[in-house]
Amino acid sequence: MTYRTPRIALVGDRSPAVRSHARIPGLLDALATRDQLVLDAYWIPTEDAGSATALDGFDAIWLLPGSPYRSEAGAVAAVRTAREHGIPFLGTCAGFQHAVLEYARTVCGIGGAAHGESHPGEDDLVIVPLSCSLVGHEGAVEIAPGSLAERVLGTTRTVERYHCAYGLNSVYLDRLREHGLRFSGMDDEGDLRVLELPGHPFFLATLFQPELAGDGTRVHPAIRALATAAVEHAAAAGLTASARD
């Protein structure tokens, strides 16, 4: 079997001012030293993520916080690439929001699905301001039994850290569910915090930021699960390559 180090695309507009971005190098080191999950990571700016070949050869795509992105189209394209090609995907904070946008536009047929932060005047605002901003907040999340989220987190209740002010417009919830998207985590008020896509090898998005868990020396289970999925994707690609040789 041909083996290669799994490649992960870190899609986002890297900035030292974004705390979750600053955590990434330490988290990658912790994955390698604590979990023996070594990844070859590449930052992909959102302006580049929409090009036809930008995400070729990657074993996982992580759409990171930091909205508004410099290219909403690039962020949405990254989600679509992962979804349609079965590439393990994790979306965190803005990654959650843009995963919803992509699904609403591409799968649900809501062509004008818009994000209230960047397009507040549009009619189909699928992402809207939260009734109470979660910037700098911590809160409990109830996880649906039997979900991917439960398998990843190992619990049906967790406390997570946030840094966001936008979330799903509940008006569109039923339509998203009818087209196959599963919302598997909510807060104590019933507001949605986690989504996943049944039938996909690994597709998970959280409105909270797992990058901010703890002191950054131990990796959040959602990030570890993405890394594990990347390893499995690379191994499967190696088997396919060996079969062709």
C-alpha angles and dihedrals in degrees: 000000000000109000126197134167109266113255120220126193113217100202113198144087099275115226133165087218091066107082095205090055091052089054095056100085092051092047091052089050091050091050089054099043103034101030102025089233105137115189133184101223128197127184111227115192113224091243088063099039094078096059116108097250103026094107100034114133097016121135095202139015121210114190103202135205121269111104140206084058118209087240118029088180091056093050092049091047090054090055092048092049091053094044098046097040099043094244114157108259137193122180119188126193102321086020088063091049094050093044086059091048093051093048093046092051102038105031105024095041096236094142094178096049104147143187114238093217095061102022107028094160098058123112100228101054101174091167115048139168113285116247086239121024115241096202106141093357134130124208147165121263124199112215123208113246113246094021129127086246091058092049091049098044096035093222144071093226129042139163115230141179125242140193104177143101102194134071145152120317101232090214087079097044098098093048092051091048093047088057094053108268113135123211104204104170134051138166125246091274092054096254112147119252108159134043135181139177116234114220094029118111091239124344117155134153131182130192087210121074113245087185088074097053115124120331095319096257095099120053121237113244092244091058092044090051091053090051091050090050090051091053090051091048092051091048091051090049089051092053090050091050092049091050090055093050 
